[in-house]
Amino acid sequence: MTKRIVLAGGGHAHLAVLAEWLKRPCDQEDRVLIMPSERSAYSGMLPGWMAGIYAEEEMFIPVAQLARKAGARVVTALVTALDADTQTLQMSNGESLGFDLLSLATGGEVPSDGFAMLEAKLLTVRPVERFVQDWAQFVADAPQLRSPHVAIVGGGAGGVELALAAHARLSQIADSFRISLITPKSDFLTGHASSVRRRVLAAMRERRINLHWSWAKAEDGLIALEDGRKIAADAVIAATGSQAQVWLAASGLACDPQGYVLVRPTLQSASHPNIFAAGDIAQRTDRPLARSGVHAVKSGPVLANNARQLAHPASEPVSLKSYDPRTTTLYLMSTGDRRAILSWGKFSAEGRAVWWLKERIDRRFVEHFSRLAQ
């Protein structure tokens, strides 16, 4: 019997599945990819593009093209609802789709409710396609502003990279400008060594980036801080982490209190073994795992193997693998000037050699999957 295997989302984890499909054509599978656009940005190169180092097309992977070459049907839409029990998806184009096996890598959402009233000034990093358009428009308009001010809310590695990238880009187009990073001290580079934080703070001081240790929300078109101060900004970039998409809570899948899909080490749903989840929307049942693009990429081959094994259990003995991440994760943070800061457990380093390593890893990843799509 033909089985319908659906990949919901064009996330990094699904690239390995598509590569597997390309190697293993199967006339017993109805393969479907659902994603909102024809391409997907590689998150590791976004700060470099933002700083003006990369052209836009260099950081995008033609995921839909790869899927079609692998024999999949592409549905250009967002998933809006899931009924795990009836094995049915609802999509933003009004259609519903049944499945035998489903993999979710739809990515999380940036929580921006506290800043929604900023309207056109607010730039959220997801979806990336919209952020790319919004940042490009701001850069085009910035020379007409007297002294453009960009505020980044969020003190994780992503917020740090975006702040440094914004400084690099505005230094190319404006004589006078300001960059601010707003974050509680407790959220600043959580999980990174003190030496990494010192290197980042030194980079910010060198660039005169304003650092505000505070929670923030929007009031009357301004950014309100805990101490009562209010900051005016021409653009506010929300880099406040990731939250689960709201439709997951009503899907029937086992979820944690924050709405993330609970998954076993095999990446299978804890409640529905024919459904997988990877990336930012998943939460492991056996151990906490940081939401990082690194884990999404590394879990891809495990997801590809397990989906194939589960789809055709009669053709070969089922041998599901577990995703066992390393205890220490390598982070390479761009500083916007063809230099980077390396974070590896308690070890840190910085400089052009680190940037060379980062660029080599990033470019090879994008080029590999782009070549497969050709």
PANUSE-832570 format. One record per residue: chain; x, y, z of N, C-alpha, C in turn. Coordinates in steps of 0.02 Angstrom, whole numbers. Example, Ala and Ser with C-alpha at 12.3 -4.5 7.8 and 13.67 -1.06 7.14 Angstrom:
2
  kette     n_u     n_v     n_w    ca_u    ca_v    ca_w     c_u     c_v     c_w
      A     660    -284     390     615    -225     390     660    -165     390
      A     642    -112     354     684     -53     357     645       2     394
//
This chain:
374
  kette     n_u     n_v     n_w    ca_u    ca_v    ca_w     c_u     c_v     c_w
      A      42     -59       0       0       0       0      44      62       0
      A      21     115     -34      57     178     -35      44     215      30
      A      97     240      61      91     277     123     107     350     110
      A      67     393     141      79     465     133     123     488     191
      A     182     513     173     229     540     221     232     616     211
      A     217     653     264     213     726     259     267     757     302
      A     304     803     272     351     845     308     319     914     314
      A     305     934     376     274    1000     387     329    1048     409
      A     346    1094     364     398    1143     379     461    1130     340
      A     496    1183     322     559    1177     285     619    1186     329
      A     613    1166     393     667    1175     441     730    1135     424
      A     784    1151     459     849    1120     445     847    1044     452
      A     808    1018     499     806     946     510     778     909     450
      A     732     942     412     702     908     356     747     905     295
      A     800     943     294     846     940     237     876     870     230
      A     893     840     287     922     772     285     871     721     261
      A     807     732     277     755     686     253     748     691     177
      A     749     753     152     744     763      80     804     733      44
      A     863     740      73     922     709      43     916     633      41
      A     887     605      94     875     533      96     825     512      43
      A     772     551      35     722     536     -17     754     538     -87
      A     800     585     -97     833     591    -161     873     528    -177
      A     905     500    -126     945     439    -135     901     377    -142
      A     841     378    -112     799     318    -108     730     332    -138
      A     723     334    -203     655     341    -231     612     281    -209
      A     548     294    -199     504     241    -175     434     252    -204
      A     411     204    -245     344     212    -275     289     192    -226
      A     309     171    -165     259     154    -115     247     212     -66
      A     274     270     -83     265     328     -39     235     387     -78
      A     187     420     -47     162     484     -71     195     537     -28
      A     246     569     -55     286     615     -16     261     687     -25
      A     253     722      32     226     790      31     268     834      77
      A     285     893      52     318     944      93     272    1005      97
      A     258    1028     158     218    1089     168     264    1142     196
      A     270    1198     162     309    1254     187     283    1318     155
      A     291    1375     189     259    1436     165     292    1470     105
      A     353    1449      87     387    1480      30     430    1428      -5
      A     460    1448     -60     499    1402    -101     569    1390     -72
      A     590    1432     -26     659    1426      -1     661    1435      74
      A     717    1417     103     726    1422     175     794    1452     189
      A     796    1500     236     860    1533     253     899    1490     302
      A     964    1487     292    1008    1455     341    1022    1506     395
      A     999    1493     456    1000    1542     510    1071    1564     527
      A    1121    1521     518    1189    1539     535    1218    1596     494
      A    1189    1608     435    1215    1660     391    1174    1724     394
      A    1119    1724     433    1077    1783     435    1114    1845     462
      A    1152    1840     517    1188    1900     539    1238    1926     488
      A    1271    1879     452    1318    1900     401    1284    1937     344
      A    1224    1914     325    1186    1950     274    1166    2019     300
      A    1142    2020     362    1119    2082     392    1174    2134     395
      A    1236    2110     407    1294    2156     411    1319    2178     342
      A    1292    2148     289    1313    2166     221    1368    2124     194
      A    1385    2069     229    1439    2025     206    1415    1978     150
      A    1355    1952     157    1327    1905     109    1271    1936      68
      A    1266    1915       5    1207    1932     -34    1149    1889     -11
      A    1089    1912     -21    1030    1876       3    1027    1805     -22
      A    1041    1795     -86    1034    1728    -115    1085    1678     -87
      A    1139    1704     -57    1190    1659     -31    1168    1621      31
      A    1119    1646      67    1100    1613     130    1036    1572     124
      A    1006    1571      64     943    1534      55     956    1467      19
      A     920    1416      42     923    1350      13     858    1338     -25
      A     860    1316     -88     798    1304    -127     765    1237    -105
      A     734    1239     -47     708    1177     -16     652    1147     -59
      A     607    1188     -84     552    1161    -125     578    1128    -188
      A     629    1157    -218     659    1127    -278     691    1060    -261
      A     724    1056    -204     753     993    -181     699     941    -169
      A     644     962    -139     589     915    -125     560     887    -190
      A     549     930    -239     521     906    -303     568     857    -336
      A     633     871    -333     682     825    -363     681     758    -328
      A     663     759    -262     660     697    -223     593     662    -229
      A     551     687    -275     487     653    -288     431     674    -242
      A     438     731    -209     386     755    -163     342     807    -196
      A     280     808    -174     234     862    -194     241     918    -143
      A     246     980    -167     255    1037    -124     190    1076    -117
      A     169    1088     -56     110    1129     -42     135    1193     -10
      A     123    1249     -43     146    1313     -18      94    1341      29
      A     103    1329      93      54    1350     143      84    1342     213
      A      50    1368     262      67    1358     332      21    1305     362
      A      46    1267     408       2    1223     447     -34    1265     499
      A     -99    1259     502    -138    1298     550    -170    1255     604
      A    -176    1189     593    -205    1145     643    -184    1073     629
      A    -184    1033     682    -167     962     676    -213     923     722
      A    -242     870     696    -279     822     737    -238     758     735
      A    -200     746     789    -155     689     790    -192     623     789
      A    -251     621     817    -289     558     821    -318     538     754
      A    -344     586     716    -371     570     650    -319     576     595
      A    -258     596     614    -202     603     567    -220     649     509
      A    -239     711     529    -261     761     480    -229     828     496
      A    -206     861     444    -179     929     449    -226     978     416
      A    -232    1038     445    -266    1094     412    -214    1145     392
      A    -224    1176     333    -174    1223     308    -204    1291     293
      A    -160    1341     287    -183    1410     278    -217    1421     211
      A    -209    1375     163    -243    1381      99    -314    1353     101
      A    -336    1333     160    -404    1307     169    -411    1232     158
      A    -357    1199     137    -360    1128     124    -342    1087     186
      A    -365    1025     187    -344     978     239    -306     921     205
      A    -264     888     244    -222     836     216    -213     780     268
      A    -229     720     248    -218     662     291    -148     635     283
      A    -125     596     331     -57     569     327     -54     502     364
      A      -5     463     344      11     402     381      69     414     429
      A     116     454     406     173     472     448     187     546     438
      A     200     581     494     208     654     492     272     673     530
      A     308     721     502     365     750     536     355     826     540
      A     362     853     600     352     924     612     419     958     623
      A     435    1006     580     494    1049     590     474    1118     566
      A     420    1144     596     391    1207     574     423    1267     606
      A     470    1255     653     502    1311     687     456    1342     738
      A     485    1380     784     445    1414     834     425    1483     811
      A     392    1518     856     372    1587     843     408    1633     892
      A     422    1694     870     453    1743     915     398    1776     956
      A     401    1771    1023     350    1803    1064     359    1879    1062
      A     313    1913    1030     319    1985    1021     257    2023    1043
      A     213    1990    1082     151    2022    1103     163    2087    1139
      A     215    2090    1180     229    2150    1218     254    2208    1176
      A     267    2195    1111     292    2248    1067     248    2259    1005
      A     191    2225    1003     148    2228     943     127    2300     927
      A     117    2341     978      94    2409     966     147    2453     931
      A     208    2428     926     259    2466     890     247    2464     815
      A     206    2415     792     185    2409     723     243    2409     674
      A     249    2458     631     298    2457     577     370    2459     603
      A     380    2484     664     448    2486     692     472    2418     715
      A     426    2371     724     444    2306     751     467    2259     696
      A     527    2230     705     554    2180     659     564    2116     698
      A     527    2064     682     536    1999     715     579    1955     669
      A     622    1915     700     669    1875     660     636    1815     627
      A     574    1801     645     537    1747     612     468    1773     594
      A     443    1755     535     478    1716     483     535    1755     452
      A     588    1719     433     649    1751     408     635    1791     344
      A     592    1765     300     577    1799     237     553    1870     251
      A     508    1877     301     482    1943     316     535    1987     347
      A     577    1957     391     631    1996     422     679    2023     369
      A     695    1981     321     740    2003     267     711    2063     231
      A     647    2061     215     615    2118     182     615    2180     226
      A     598    2170     290     593    2228     336     661    2260     348
      A     713    2219     358     779    2248     371     806    2283     308
      A     795    2253     250     817    2284     188     783    2352     178
      A     719    2357     195     682    2420     189     709    2471     239
      A     723    2449     300     750    2495     350     818    2523     328
      A     861    2479     302     927    2501     278     919    2552     221
      A     870    2540     178     859    2587     123     835    2655     148
      A     796    2655     203     768    2718     229     815    2752     279
      A     863    2716     307     904    2743     361     942    2806     343
      A     970    2814     283    1007    2875     267     964    2938     272
      A     898    2931     268     854    2990     274     840    3009     347
      A     858    2965     394     847    2979     464     907    3018     492
      A     893    3062     540     947    3105     567    1001    3063     601
      A     980    3018     645    1028    2974     679     990    2910     696
      A     988    2863     649     946    2803     660     966    2764     722
      A     916    2740     757     926    2703     819     892    2635     813
      A     931    2582     820     905    2514     818     912    2483     887
      A     857    2457     913     858    2423     978     844    2349     968
      A     886    2308     997     876    2235     994     855    2212    1063
      A     799    2176    1067     774    2151    1130     787    2077    1133
      A     830    2056    1180     847    1985    1186     922    1977    1191
      A     944    1942    1244    1016    1937    1257    1046    1869    1245
      A    1013    1827    1204    1043    1763    1186    1096    1773    1132
      A    1124    1718    1108    1175    1722    1056    1147    1756     994
      A    1083    1742     977    1052    1773     919    1046    1848     927
      A    1023    1872     985    1017    1944     996    1085    1979     993
      A    1136    1947    1021    1203    1975    1019    1228    1982     947
      A    1220    1929     907    1242    1932     837    1205    1985     798
      A    1140    1992     810    1101    2042     773    1121    2112     792
      A    1137    2124     856    1158    2190     878    1225    2209     845
      A    1271    2162     844    1336    2175     812    1329    2183     736
      A    1284    2144     707    1273    2149     634    1240    2216     617
      A    1193    2238     658    1161    2303     646    1212    2359     649
      A    1257    2355     697    1309    2406     703    1353    2406     640
      A    1373    2347     617    1416    2342     558    1382    2373     497
      A    1317    2359     488    1282    2384     429    1271    2459     431
      A    1250    2485     489    1236    2556     493    1301    2597     489
      A    1357    2568     510    1420    2604     504    1440    2615     432
      A    1410    2576     386    1425    2582     315    1382    2635     281
      A    1326    2654     311    1278    2697     276    1260    2760     315
      A    1280    2766     378    1260    2825     418    1321    2851     456
      A    1327    2919     459    1381    2950     497    1367    2947     572
      A    1303    2950     590    1284    2949     660    1227    2900     669
      A    1233    2856     718    1180    2807     731    1190    2779     801
      A    1139    2742     826    1143    2711     891    1117    2639     887
      A    1149    2595     925    1127    2526     932    1118    2512    1007
      A    1062    2482    1026    1050    2465    1096    1031    2391    1100
      A    1057    2358    1152    1037    2290    1167    1003    2290    1236
      A     943    2263    1238     903    2264    1300     890    2192    1322
      A     912    2176    1383     904    2109    1408     913    2108    1484
      A     876    2067    1520     892    2058    1591     960    2025    1597
      A     996    2040    1650    1062    2010    1660    1057    1934    1661
      A    1003    1908    1690     995    1836    1698     986    1800    1631
      A     968    1837    1579     957    1807    1513    1015    1820    1464
      A    1067    1853    1487    1122    1871    1442    1168    1810    1431
      A    1167    1783    1370    1210    1727    1351    1208    1670    1402
      A    1147    1653    1421    1137    1597    1468    1167    1533    1439
      A    1204    1497    1480    1233    1434    1458    1302    1441    1428
      A    1325    1503    1419    1392    1514    1392    1440    1531    1449
      A    1503    1517    1438    1554    1529    1489    1564    1604    1502
      A    1589    1620    1561    1601    1690    1578    1651    1723    1530
      A    1698    1683    1504    1747    1711    1457    1712    1733    1392
      A    1660    1697    1372    1622    1716    1312    1586    1782    1325
      A    1555    1787    1383    1519    1849    1399    1568    1908    1402
      A    1627    1897    1429    1676    1952    1431    1696    1974    1361
      A    1707    1926    1316    1726    1943    1248    1670    1982    1213
      A    1608    1961    1223    1552    1996    1192    1545    2067    1220
      A    1550    2073    1286    1545    2140    1316    1600    2186    1291
      A    1661    2159    1282    1716    2199    1256    1701    2222    1184
      A    1673    2177    1144    1655    2195    1075    1602    2250    1075
      A    1555    2247    1121    1503    2298    1124    1530    2365    1148
      A    1574    2362    1197    1605    2426    1220    1645    2458    1164
      A    1682    2417    1126    1722    2443    1071    1678    2478    1020
      A    1618    2453    1010    1572    2482     960    1524    2532     991
      A    1529    2544    1056    1486    2591    1092    1412    2572    1085
      A    1399    2507    1089    1330    2483    1090    1302    2492    1160
      A    1245    2524    1165    1213    2535    1230    1184    2470    1256
      A    1199    2454    1318    1174    2393    1348    1129    2410    1407
      A    1067    2389    1404    1018    2403    1457     999    2337    1490
      A    1017    2329    1555    1000    2268    1592     928    2276    1617
      A     880    2253    1578     811    2265    1597     763    2222    1556
      A     705    2208    1586     649    2184    1546     622    2244    1508
      A     584    2231    1455     558    2286    1415     489    2269    1388
      A     451    2321    1375     386    2315    1341     373    2380    1304
      A     323    2380    1262     307    2440    1223     254    2481    1258
      A     263    2546    1260     214    2593    1287     215    2656    1245
      A     157    2674    1218     151    2737    1181     203    2744    1125
      A     218    2688    1092     265    2690    1037     337    2691    1058
      A     351    2684    1123     419    2684    1149     433    2618    1184
      A     496    2606    1200     516    2546    1238     521    2565    1311
      A     479    2535    1352     479    2550    1424     522    2500    1461
      A     568    2526    1503     612    2484    1543     585    2477    1614
      A     615    2431    1652     592    2417    1720     595    2478    1765
      A     648    2519    1756     658    2576    1801     616    2637    1782
      A     572    2630    1733     528    2685    1714     553    2724    1654
      A     615    2715    1634     640    2750    1576     606    2726    1512
      A     601    2770    1464     573    2752    1399     621    2771    1344
      A     629    2725    1296     678    2733    1243     642    2737    1176
      A     659    2787    1136     632    2792    1068     681    2758    1020
      A     654    2718     975     696    2684     925     661    2686     857
      A     701    2688     805     674    2687     737     657    2616     714
      A     692    2567     742     678    2496     728     691    2456     791
      A     646    2410     806     653    2366     864     654    2294     839
      A     708    2260     851     715    2190     829     701    2145     888
      A     648    2105     883     630    2058     936     669    1993     926
      A     716    1980     971     756    1918     969     749    1885    1037
      A     687    1876    1057     672    1854    1126     662    1779    1131
      A     696    1741    1089     690    1669    1093     632    1643    1051
      A     612    1582    1066     561    1549    1026     507    1521    1070
      A     445    1525    1048     390    1494    1083     353    1446    1036
      A     318    1398    1065     283    1348    1026     224    1380     989
      A     209    1354     931     152    1379     893      87    1359     927
      A      39    1404     926     -21    1396     968     -62    1334     950
      A     -61    1313     886    -103    1258     866     -79    1191     893
      A     -17    1188     917       8    1125     944     -29    1104    1007
      A     -49    1153    1049     -83    1137    1112    -149    1102    1101
      A    -181    1114    1044    -246    1084    1029    -241    1024     982
      A    -179    1001     970    -169     949     920    -184     878     945
      A    -185     870    1011    -192     803    1039    -124     771    1054
      A     -71     802    1032      -4     777    1048      13     792    1122
      A      52     750    1152      77     764    1219     125     823    1215
      A     111     875    1254     153     935    1254     172     953    1326
      A     226     990    1333     245    1013    1400     203    1075    1417
      A     209    1102    1478     167    1160    1497     176    1221    1452
      A     231    1226    1417     242    1283    1372     216    1270    1301
      A     190    1210    1289     161    1195    1224     207    1162    1175
      A     269    1144    1196     315    1110    1151     298    1036    1147
      A     309    1006    1089     293     935    1079     344     893    1117
      A     319     849    1160     363     803    1197     384     746    1151
      A     449     736    1145     475     684    1101     523     638    1139
      A     526     576    1116     574     528    1143     642     540    1110
      A     695     505    1131     760     512    1098     759     496    1024
      A     709     456    1002     702     439     931     669     495     892
      A     650     549     926     615     607     897     542     592     883
      A     517     535     906     446     519     900     407     554     955
      A     346     574     939     301     602     989     292     552    1046
      A     290     577    1108     281     534    1166     212     502    1167
      A     165     531    1129      97     504    1130      76     472    1064
      A     108     493    1008      88     469     942     152     449     904
      A     171     386     905     236     365     877     242     373     802
      A     186     385     766     191     396     694     201     470     678
      A     213     511     730     226     582     720     293     599     751
      A     335     631     712     401     654     735     400     730     743
      A     444     755     784     453     827     791     526     842     804
      A     551     895     773     622     913     781     629     989     779
      A     684    1013     804     696    1085     803     663    1121     861
      A     645    1183     849     622    1227     903     556    1208     935
      A     516    1166     901     450    1150     930     452    1088     973
      A     509    1056     979     513     992    1015     546    1001    1084
      A     524     960    1131     553     957    1198     565     884    1216
      A     626     866    1232     643     797    1248     611     776    1314
      A     590     713    1318     563     687    1381     618     664    1428
      A     677     650    1401     730     621    1442     782     671    1466
      A     785     730    1435     836     779    1453     819     847    1424
      A     839     900    1458     829     967    1428     878     977    1371
      A     856    1012    1319     898    1023    1261     886    1094    1236
      A     939    1133    1230     933    1202    1207     904    1205    1137
      A     862    1255    1125     835    1263    1057     887    1299    1014
      A     917    1260     972     974    1285     933     972    1254     863
      A     992    1294     814     997    1268     746    1046    1211     741
      A    1095    1209     786    1144    1155     786    1108    1088     797
      A    1063    1086     846    1028    1023     861     980    1004     804
      A     949    1054     773     905    1039     716     943    1006     660
      A    1003    1033     645    1044    1004     591    1068     934     609
      A    1094     927     670    1123     863     690    1070     808     698
      A    1009     826     714     956     776     721     927     753     655
      A     943     789     600     914     773     535     927     702     512
      A     989     677     512    1001     608     491     964     556     532
      A     957     568     597     919     522     640     846     522     619
      A     819     581     607     750     587     585     739     552     518
      A     786     560     472     780     528     406     779     452     412
      A     824     425     452     827     353     462     763     326     494
      A     741     359     547     683     334     584     618     339     544
      A     612     393     505     552     400     464     549     345     411
      A     607     330     380     608     276     331     593     209     362
      A     623     195     420     613     131     453     540     122     473
      A     510     174     498     441     168     522     391     165     464
      A     408     196     408     363     196     350     356     127     319
      A     410      87     322     409      21     289     436     -33     336
      A     401     -46     391     426     -94     440     429    -166     414
      A     389    -182     363     388    -251     339     446    -266     292
      A     474    -214     261     526    -225     211     594    -238     243
      A     605    -216     303     668    -227     338     656    -222     413
      A     697    -252     454     687    -248     527     691    -175     550
      A     644    -155     592     643     -86     616     700     -76     665
      A     742     -27     652     799     -11     695     802      65     703
      A     765      90     750     762     162     760     824     185     799
      A     850     243     778     908     272     811     886     326     860
      A     929     341     907     917     396     954     963     454     936
      A     936     515     944     980     573     936    1013     587    1003
      A    1078     575    1006    1116     585    1068    1164     643    1058
      A    1142     703    1074    1185     761    1062    1246     761    1108
      A    1298     794    1086    1358     801    1128    1341     844    1188
      A    1376     832    1242    1364     871    1303    1384     944    1294
      A    1431     957    1248    1453    1025    1235    1438    1043    1162
      A    1408    1101    1153    1389    1123    1086    1434    1180    1063
      A    1456    1177    1001    1498    1230     973    1454    1287     947
      A    1468    1348     970    1434    1408     945    1487    1454     916
      A    1472    1481     857    1517    1529     824    1477    1592     811
      A    1490    1645     848    1451    1706     845    1487    1759     804
      A    1456    1780     750    1484    1832     707    1483    1899     744
      A    1537    1938     736    1538    2005     764    1527    2059     711
      A    1509    2038     650    1490    2085     598    1546    2114     557
      A    1608    2095     574    1667    2125     540    1715    2072     514
      A    1687    2015     492    1726    1958     470    1772    1931     526
      A    1748    1937     586    1777    1906     644    1721    1870     681
      A    1739    1826     727    1687    1789     763    1714    1768     831
      A    1667    1751     875    1683    1727     943    1661    1654     947
      A    1707    1612     970    1694    1541     977    1676    1525    1050
      A    1623    1486    1059    1602    1463    1125    1597    1387    1124
      A    1638    1355    1166    1639    1282    1169    1648    1262    1242
      A    1592    1252    1276    1596    1237    1347    1629    1295    1384
      A    1683    1281    1421    1719    1332    1458    1771    1367    1415
      A    1780    1343    1354    1832    1371    1310    1803    1425    1264
      A    1840    1477    1253    1819    1529    1205    1879    1554    1167
      A    1866    1583    1109    1918    1612    1068    1884    1663    1021
      A    1923    1705     990    1894    1752     942    1946    1774     892
      A    1920    1800     836    1965    1827     785    1945    1807     715
      A    1989    1821     668    1975    1806     598    1977    1731     583
      A    2019    1694     620    2021    1622     610    1955    1589     629
      A    1924    1615     682    1858    1589     702    1806    1605     649
      A    1811    1665     620    1765    1683     566    1775    1637     506
      A    1837    1623     490    1852    1578     434    1819    1510     446
      A    1824    1484     506    1793    1420     523    1717    1424     516
      A    1688    1477     542    1616    1485     539    1592    1490     466
      A    1627    1531     427    1606    1539     357    1613    1474     318
      A    1665    1437     333    1676    1373     298    1619    1325     314
      A    1600    1319     377    1545    1275     397    1480    1297     365
      A    1465    1362     370    1401    1388     345    1395    1380     269
      A    1447    1401     234    1444    1398     161    1440    1325     136
      A    1476    1280     167    1474    1210     146    1404    1181     156
      A    1372    1200     211    1305    1174     224    1256    1198     170
      A    1255    1262     156    1209    1289     106    1225    1263      37
      A    1289    1261      19    1309    1239     -48    1293    1165     -59
      A    1299    1125      -6    1285    1053     -13    1213    1041     -33
      A    1167    1070       3    1096    1058     -12    1073    1096     -74
      A    1104    1152     -89    1088    1188    -151    1109    1148    -212
      A    1168    1114    -207    1191    1072    -262    1144    1012    -272
      A    1121     983    -217    1074     926    -222    1011     947    -259
      A     991    1010    -250     928    1033    -281     936    1047    -355
      A     997    1054    -380    1008    1071    -450     999    1010    -494
//
